[in-house]
Amino acid sequence: MPLSELATGRAARLDRRELSEGEACLLAAMGLTIGSRLTVRASGDPCIVEVRSTRIGLARSVAARLLVRDESTPNGVAE
């Protein structure tokens, strides 16, 4: 599912990026790499995610091109 569709408080793992090489390198330098675990701190525009103890603000258009696997239980607590 696209990261942009994940609700606030949900945890996920980054599965795939549909980004240009430059965008992918920039996000990787900030810690957002394939397989990394992230938590959505604020959904919307910007989408704020926490990854490796760092919060990153992403434009909704970028978050829509990051495909994630939801790892949260229905009540929003990570398994």
Beta strands, then each sheet from edge to edge (+ up, - down):
strand 1: 11-17
strand 2: 37-42
strand 3: 47-51
strand 4: 54-58
strand 5: 66-70
sheet 1: 4+ 3- 2+ 1- 5+
end
